[in-house]
Amino acid sequence: MDIEAFREYCLAKPGTTEDTPFDEETLVFKVGGKMFALTNINSFEAGINLKCDPELAEELRERYSCVLPGYHMSKKHWNTVLPNSCVPDALLLQWVDASYQLVADKLPKVQRLAIGV
């Protein structure tokens, strides 16, 4: 997977926006103004940060060598996944879906209804 495919996948999710709030290299995807994925525009291979259920986050780190504690994020709630390494793209995209859903589920009901989630 390349950054463009990743970007298109994230942006296809209802209510998703992209932004570079930290610097011009860090691309952040949000739903309802809350982050669910981020990556480096210039070095996509360095990792994608995804929100994750804390218990599952630990399990994935133990099971996959390309899943690390979230870089510059809460290690409890975020994982960094090295794309194109030890997991197929389909599984990575499932984790993107799960990250998006975790964040979307915590939005106020009115906001969820407005964006269609």
C-alpha positions as CSV (number, residue, x, y, z in Angstrom):
1,M,0.0,0.0,0.0
2,D,1.2,3.5,-0.7
3,I,0.2,6.8,1.0
4,E,-2.3,7.7,-1.7
5,A,-4.2,4.5,-1.4
6,F,-4.2,4.9,2.4
7,R,-5.3,8.5,2.1
8,E,-8.2,7.6,-0.3
9,Y,-9.4,4.8,2.0
10,C,-9.5,7.1,5.0
11,L,-11.2,10.0,3.2
12,A,-13.9,7.6,1.9
13,K,-15.2,7.2,5.4
14,P,-18.2,9.4,6.4
15,G,-17.3,12.7,8.0
16,T,-13.5,12.3,7.6
17,T,-11.3,15.3,7.1
18,E,-7.5,15.5,6.7
19,D,-5.3,18.1,8.2
20,T,-1.7,18.8,9.1
21,P,-2.1,20.4,12.6
22,F,1.3,19.5,14.0
23,D,3.6,20.3,11.0
24,E,3.6,20.0,7.2
25,E,4.8,16.4,7.3
26,T,2.3,14.8,9.7
27,L,-1.0,14.0,7.9
28,V,-3.9,13.5,10.3
29,F,-7.3,12.0,9.6
30,K,-10.2,13.0,11.8
31,V,-13.9,12.2,12.2
32,G,-15.9,14.8,14.0
33,G,-12.7,16.7,14.8
34,K,-11.1,13.7,16.6
35,M,-8.0,11.9,15.3
36,F,-8.3,8.3,14.2
37,A,-5.1,7.9,12.0
38,L,-2.0,9.8,11.3
39,T,1.2,9.2,9.2
40,N,4.2,11.0,7.9
41,I,3.6,12.4,4.3
42,N,7.3,12.1,3.4
43,S,8.0,8.7,5.0
44,F,4.8,6.7,5.0
45,E,6.8,3.5,5.5
46,A,7.9,4.8,9.0
47,G,4.4,4.0,10.3
48,I,0.7,4.8,10.6
49,N,-0.7,5.6,14.0
50,L,-4.1,4.1,14.7
51,K,-6.3,4.3,17.7
52,C,-7.0,0.9,19.3
53,D,-8.8,-0.7,22.2
54,P,-6.2,-1.0,25.0
55,E,-6.5,-4.8,25.4
56,L,-6.4,-5.4,21.7
57,A,-3.4,-3.0,21.3
58,E,-1.3,-5.1,23.6
59,E,-2.4,-8.3,21.8
60,L,-1.5,-7.0,18.4
61,R,1.9,-5.8,19.6
62,E,2.6,-9.3,20.9
63,R,1.4,-11.0,17.8
64,Y,2.8,-8.8,15.0
65,S,6.4,-7.5,14.9
66,C,5.3,-4.6,12.7
67,V,2.9,-3.3,15.4
68,L,4.5,-1.0,17.9
69,P,3.4,1.2,20.8
70,G,2.0,4.5,19.3
71,Y,4.9,6.8,18.4
72,H,4.4,10.2,20.1
73,M,1.0,9.0,21.3
74,S,-0.6,7.4,24.3
75,K,0.9,3.9,24.3
76,K,-2.3,2.6,25.9
77,H,-4.6,3.7,23.2
78,W,-2.5,4.0,20.0
79,N,-0.4,1.6,17.9
80,T,2.1,2.4,15.2
81,V,1.8,0.0,12.3
82,L,4.6,-0.3,9.8
83,P,2.8,-0.6,6.4
84,N,4.0,-3.1,3.8
85,S,5.7,-5.3,6.4
86,C,4.2,-8.1,8.4
87,V,0.5,-7.7,7.8
88,P,-1.5,-7.8,4.5
89,D,-3.1,-4.5,3.4
90,A,-6.6,-6.0,4.0
91,L,-5.8,-6.5,7.7
92,L,-4.3,-3.0,8.0
93,L,-7.5,-1.6,6.5
94,Q,-9.6,-3.5,9.0
95,W,-7.5,-1.8,11.8
96,V,-8.2,1.6,10.1
97,D,-11.9,0.7,10.2
98,A,-11.7,-0.2,13.9
99,S,-9.8,3.0,14.7
100,Y,-12.4,5.1,12.9
101,Q,-15.2,3.3,14.6
102,L,-13.7,3.7,18.1
103,V,-13.5,7.5,17.6
104,A,-16.9,7.8,15.8
105,D,-18.7,5.8,18.5
106,K,-17.6,8.4,21.1
107,L,-19.0,11.4,19.2
108,P,-22.2,12.9,20.5
109,K,-25.3,11.3,19.0
110,V,-26.3,14.4,17.1
111,Q,-22.9,14.6,15.5
112,R,-22.9,10.9,14.6
113,L,-26.3,11.3,12.9
114,A,-25.1,14.4,11.0
115,I,-22.2,12.5,9.5
116,G,-24.0,9.3,9.0
117,V,-22.3,6.9,11.4
